[in-house]
């Protein structure tokens, strides 16, 4: 059966792509953020994953407000990104793993999760930039991918408890996959930020750091909050921490925190990074 080696959760601000394209990684504004990824890449080199299940949210590239599924899973042989209006260069397409995609889809539907299945799928910065941060360089990304998209854009949003249960189901599905593949779970988004309205620029450092701490040993703590609670605590866009919670749910049993980085601000966003290893 397949093995889950661990998870990596990270922010995905579009401005990161601009900094990469303009080679600004060592500028004082960006250096504390980019330097956090050295340890994550070192861990990936040791963990040697074959496949990444990437849990993220779409910002209008593949889904728009007229058709917004709560949960969607990609089942395509490759995933391309496109111009979202940020002026970011398109990155090479990512290889899919169709076999794992359909195994995951069938397992999740059997556990009563109603999914949108996508045999063609564009992936936006929330997918492409974390992959570039973790596996940088001009060469194609060395791992196959399965995108899992969660709606954090248009209300009603899935509750934290529902997202954690989705993560548990993803973990069970991966571990029942008849393959010798090594799988890493990637969750992207957050942390606290609000881009518009009266609270534009809102950041809650205290809650972010508590959330990261609890995610290691007590992830169910987060599930006691409602979506309105999280909007109040983390900002309108801060609810993207649902992807972190889902990724944590996919890890079987106890975990070991290998690495963490937290930096404020990047483009009015509190950025976080955490590597958890399955033990």
N, C-alpha and C positions, 0 to 999 in steps of 0.2 A: 504494500500500500504506500501511497505518497506520504511524505513527511513535511510537516510545517516546521520550519527552522526558527521562525520568529516574525517580528513585525517591525516596520519602520513607519513612524507617523511624522508628518512635516507640513509646514505651511506651503502655500502655492501662489503667492502674490504675483500678478502679472509683471510688476516692475522687476522681478528677479530675472525674467527673460531679457529685458532691456539691459540689465547689468551684465549678463553673460555675453550678449551680443556685442557690447561695447567694451568688454574686458575690464570691467570695473571691480572685479572681485577683491582686489587688495586695497581699494580706496578705503579710508577710515570709516565712511558711512556703511560700507558693505562688508568689510573684513570680518567683524564679529559673527555675522550670519554665515558667510561662506566657509569660514574656518571650522564651523561646527560639523561640517560634513566629512572631514578627513577620517574621523573615527568611524562614522557610519560606513564609509567605503571600505575601510580596513576590515570591519566586521563582515561585510558582504563578500569580500575576497576569501575569508575563512569559511563562511557559511555555505558558499557556492550554490545559491539557488538556481534552479532551472526555469522556474515560472514565478511571475509576480501577479498576485490577485490585487488589483488596484481599486481601492474604494475611494470614490471622489464625488464631486457634484458638478454638474454641467451648468454653464452660465449663459446658455442661449445659443451655443454653436450647433449642438445636435438636437436638443429639445428647446422649445420655446413655450411661452405662457399658454398658448392655445392647446398644447399637448405636452403635459408634464407628468410623467409616470412617477409614482412614489419610489419604486425600485426598478432598475433596468440592468440587464446583464448582456454584455457583448458576446456574440458568437460568430465572429468574423475571422477570416484568415489573417487580416492585418487591420491596423487602425491608424488613420492619418489625422493630422491636425491642420488647421487652416487659419487664415487671418481673422482675428476677432475684433479688429479695429484698434489694436494696441501697437501696430507697426512691428510686431515681433516676426523674425524670420521663421519660416516653416521648418520643423525638425523632421528628420527621416521617419518614415512610417515604423510602427511597432508591430512585430510579429504577434499574432494571436495564437492561442492554444485551443483549437476548436473542440478537441476531445474533452478537456477539462471544462470548457464553457458549457457544453451540453450536459455533462455529468452534474455540474453545479446547478444548472437550470432545473434539471429533473429532480434533483435532491431537494432543492428549495421549494419547488411546487408541491412535492410530496409532503413537505412540512407546513403546507398551507400558506406560503408566501406567494402572493399574486404578482407576477413579474411581467415586464415588457422585455421580450427577447429581440435582440438587434443583430441581424446578419449583415448589416452595413451600419457603420457607426463612426462618426467623427469624434475625436477627443480634443478637448480644449486645454487651456493652460493648467487646469487643475490636475490633469493626468500627465501632460507632456513635460511640464517644468520639473516636478519631483523626479521623474525618470531621468531627466537630463542632469539633475543635481546628484543623483545616486550613481549613475553610470555615464559620466561626462565623456566628451570626445567626439571626433568626427565619425568613428566607426559605428555601425548599427548597434543598438542596444543588445547585449548578449543574452537576455532572458526573454522568454515568451510571456505574453500578458493575457489577462482576463479582466476587462473593465467591469466594475460594479458601481453603478451610478445611483446616488441617493438624492432625492429632492430636498434641497434646503433653500429653494428660491421662492416658490409659490405656496402659500398656505392653503390647506392644512399640511403641516409637516409631520413625518413619523416621529413618535415620541422617543426619548432616549431609551426607555425600556424596550420598545419594539426594535430599535436599531441594535441594541445589545443582543437581543434574541436572534436577530439576523446574523450577527457575527458568530454566535454559537452554532447556528445552522451551517454557516459557511465552513467553520472549522470541522464539523462532523462530515460534511460533504467531501472536503479535501482529503481528510484522513481515510475516507472509504473509497477513494479513487484508486483503481487498479493500475498503479504506475509506480515506478521507483523514483519519480521526480521529487526534487526538493523544492518546496514552495515557500516564498516569503509573502506576507500580507503587508501591503502598503496602504496607509490611510492618509489622505491629504486634506488640508483646510485649516482655517483658524490661525491663531487662536483669537482672543477677543479683538474685535474691531467693529466699527460702524462707519460706513462710507457716506451716509447722507442723513438728512433730518437734523433736528435740534441737538442730537448727541453725536454728530459727526466728529470723528477723531477719538471717540470713547475707547479707552483701554482699561482693563481690570487686571493688573499684574498679580494681585493677591489671589484672585480666583483662578487665573491661569496656572499659577504654580501649584496651588492646592489640587487642581484637576489633574495635573501631570503626576503629582505624588500619589493621589488616590488611584489613578489608572493602573499603577503597578500592582498594588496589593489589595485594593478594595474597589474594583470598577463598578460594582453594584451601587456604590455611594452616588454615582452620577445619575443613576436611573430614577432616583427619588424626585428629580426636578422635572417640571413640565417645560414645554417649549416656551411659553411666556416667561417662565422663571429664567431660562437660559438667555432669552433676548434681553431681559433686564440686567442680568449679571455679565453678559459678554458682548452685547451689542447685536444689532440685527443680523450682521454677517457672522458674528461669533458662533452662531449655532452650527457652523461647519465642524465644530468639535464632535458632532455626531459621527463623522467618519473615523475619528480617532477611537471613539467608543466601540464602533462596529469592528474595527481592526483588532482591538483588544479582546473582544468577545470571541474572535476566531482562534485565539491561542488556547491550546489545551492545557488545563492545570495551572501550576505556578509558573512564574516567569522571573527572569533575572534582568534587571536594568543594566544594559551594557553601556549606554551613553545617553546624555540629554544635553540640550542647549536651549536657552531661552534668551531672546534679544528683542529690545524695544528701542525705537520703532523701525519698521521698514514700511515705507509708504502708508503711514497711519495705521499700521497693523502690528499687533504683538505676534512675533514669530516664534514657533517652537519646533523642536526636533527631538525625537526619542527613539531609541533602539531597544527593543525588548526581545530577549532570547527565550525560547521555549526550553523548559528544563524537565 
